[in-house]
């Protein structure tokens, strides 16, 4: 395997040595594929999960694939993939839209996301930032104002590795 794909190399070495991936291993490698733009590899691994039928595929696995497609710019394909799915998948779609500056699909994803769960301030702030990035400052301001009015607060991130906020 190429040196620019260390997570994928480790995954394949693990498999060759007889290692049996669990849910967390698959989530990790799918996430690595997503963040590295390795669409083909991510699909291949996702299909392996389905074929092996050893573990139950969770919404988080589907979320990784949705994120993989969205980050790679396959936004219309994500909508087909997400049809009727839940929160994790629509979050991935919204993140992918922001990554690709696709406001129209981001608004669609935000509407679908709002229909399925309570408002998530982190995702709504992402949409607000996207509005601002395309010059729609009034929309960005209105969305942030609605977050304040409804007392929705985004909690700061936390790293399990460092324990830092």
NORPEMO-V405972 format. One record per run of one state. SS is the DSSP state (h for helix, s for strand, l for the rest). FROM is the first residue (numbers start at 1). TO is the last residue. If there is no record, write none. Layout:
ss from to
SS FROM TO
SS FROM TO
This chain:
ss from to
l 1 5
h 6 16
l 17 22
h 23 36
l 37 38
h 39 52
l 53 58
h 59 71
l 72 74
h 75 82
l 83 86
h 87 99
l 100 102
h 103 116
l 117 120
h 121 133
l 134 136
h 137 149
l 150 165
